[in-house]
């Protein structure tokens, strides 16, 4: 059974982009998304428009994972057209490339570290740190991990976390964050002006609420689940962080399609250059990756993940506030 650099090296044969397949995934998803958004504005039965609104949210979720893959240069790495298209999508999805790429790359390089992992990820405190922290900072820490904060990731994680805060902290570097925020508000105003409040709800608010709440939870649960491990710098390795601190989220085939296989997160963290459509192939052909730590979107697993708050050094596991 291969381990360490040998295991990572073994995944490189899968890290090859199929240009035609990548463009098919991009363009087919984009076509379906535009059709669904048009359906939210079309003057037919309200239930059909609501169905189009929900479908649009799920299709934005799929396109977001495709965007995420392109930002890693796992697909279409040398295409200027793809880069331009994804930069536009990042702005429209209120996750601009300047902040997404830098914060997400930092996350990959510091995943599961007890120090330095808060950029591009949920903050992590040890039990001792939490007890010694002033009450106002405890509340801020718990607020970030609160189920309602994750549910309303549209507002807290994206509008503020991915747009306003980065721009205010570094306006020159993150000008696209301001563009994304202003454009998002502008589109909302235009939808109300030309289509009324129902158009705003169906075309903008519901789709973004769906994609950003599911997306925020996926990102949370893939690194905050029963059995996850965290390490100090001395005990940290890239392979260990990928296989022990990144979950495999079991989903049905429909949800796997809408999430573009992001559930194979342990493999993605082992080699982020593997295209999303090849991740199932990797787990089939590499025995070392077939017994990952798992979670799912079942209510019981969601509850188990959301109750975890701090890392207990003594027991080497995540615990809830009731265990402090």
Secondary structure as the mmCIF struct_conf table of DSSP 4:
data_model
#
loop_
_struct_conf.conf_type_id
_struct_conf.id
_struct_conf.beg_label_comp_id
_struct_conf.beg_label_asym_id
_struct_conf.beg_label_seq_id
_struct_conf.end_label_comp_id
_struct_conf.end_label_asym_id
_struct_conf.end_label_seq_id
HELX_RH_AL_P HELX_RH_AL_P1 UNK A 4 UNK A 10
TURN_TY1_P TURN_TY1_P1 UNK A 11 UNK A 11
HELX_RH_3T_P HELX_RH_3T_P1 UNK A 12 UNK A 14
HELX_RH_AL_P HELX_RH_AL_P2 UNK A 19 UNK A 41
BEND BEND1 UNK A 42 UNK A 44
HELX_RH_AL_P HELX_RH_AL_P3 UNK A 46 UNK A 71
TURN_TY1_P TURN_TY1_P2 UNK A 72 UNK A 73
BEND BEND2 UNK A 74 UNK A 76
TURN_TY1_P TURN_TY1_P3 UNK A 77 UNK A 78
HELX_RH_AL_P HELX_RH_AL_P4 UNK A 80 UNK A 92
TURN_TY1_P TURN_TY1_P4 UNK A 93 UNK A 94
HELX_RH_AL_P HELX_RH_AL_P5 UNK A 97 UNK A 110
TURN_TY1_P TURN_TY1_P5 UNK A 111 UNK A 112
STRN STRN1 UNK A 113 UNK A 113
BEND BEND3 UNK A 114 UNK A 116
TURN_TY1_P TURN_TY1_P6 UNK A 119 UNK A 120
BEND BEND4 UNK A 121 UNK A 121
STRN STRN2 UNK A 126 UNK A 126
HELX_RH_AL_P HELX_RH_AL_P6 UNK A 127 UNK A 132
BEND BEND5 UNK A 133 UNK A 133
HELX_RH_AL_P HELX_RH_AL_P7 UNK A 135 UNK A 144
TURN_TY1_P TURN_TY1_P7 UNK A 145 UNK A 145
HELX_RH_AL_P HELX_RH_AL_P8 UNK A 147 UNK A 151
TURN_TY1_P TURN_TY1_P8 UNK A 152 UNK A 152
HELX_RH_AL_P HELX_RH_AL_P9 UNK A 153 UNK A 153
HELX_RH_PI_P HELX_RH_PI_P1 UNK A 154 UNK A 164
HELX_RH_AL_P HELX_RH_AL_P10 UNK A 165 UNK A 169
TURN_TY1_P TURN_TY1_P9 UNK A 171 UNK A 174
HELX_RH_AL_P HELX_RH_AL_P11 UNK A 175 UNK A 199
HELX_RH_PI_P HELX_RH_PI_P2 UNK A 200 UNK A 205
HELX_RH_AL_P HELX_RH_AL_P12 UNK A 206 UNK A 221
TURN_TY1_P TURN_TY1_P10 UNK A 222 UNK A 223
BEND BEND6 UNK A 224 UNK A 225
TURN_TY1_P TURN_TY1_P11 UNK A 226 UNK A 227
STRN STRN3 UNK A 231 UNK A 231
HELX_RH_3T_P HELX_RH_3T_P2 UNK A 233 UNK A 235
HELX_RH_AL_P HELX_RH_AL_P13 UNK A 238 UNK A 244
BEND BEND7 UNK A 245 UNK A 246
STRN STRN4 UNK A 248 UNK A 250
HELX_RH_AL_P HELX_RH_AL_P14 UNK A 253 UNK A 258
TURN_TY1_P TURN_TY1_P12 UNK A 259 UNK A 263
STRN STRN5 UNK A 264 UNK A 264
HELX_RH_AL_P HELX_RH_AL_P15 UNK A 265 UNK A 270
TURN_TY1_P TURN_TY1_P13 UNK A 272 UNK A 273
BEND BEND8 UNK A 274 UNK A 274
HELX_RH_3T_P HELX_RH_3T_P3 UNK A 276 UNK A 278
HELX_RH_AL_P HELX_RH_AL_P16 UNK A 279 UNK A 285
HELX_RH_3T_P HELX_RH_3T_P4 UNK A 287 UNK A 289
BEND BEND9 UNK A 290 UNK A 291
STRN STRN6 UNK A 294 UNK A 296
BEND BEND10 UNK A 297 UNK A 298
HELX_RH_AL_P HELX_RH_AL_P17 UNK A 299 UNK A 306
TURN_TY1_P TURN_TY1_P14 UNK A 307 UNK A 307
STRN STRN7 UNK A 310 UNK A 312
TURN_TY1_P TURN_TY1_P15 UNK A 313 UNK A 316
STRN STRN8 UNK A 317 UNK A 319
HELX_RH_3T_P HELX_RH_3T_P5 UNK A 321 UNK A 323
#
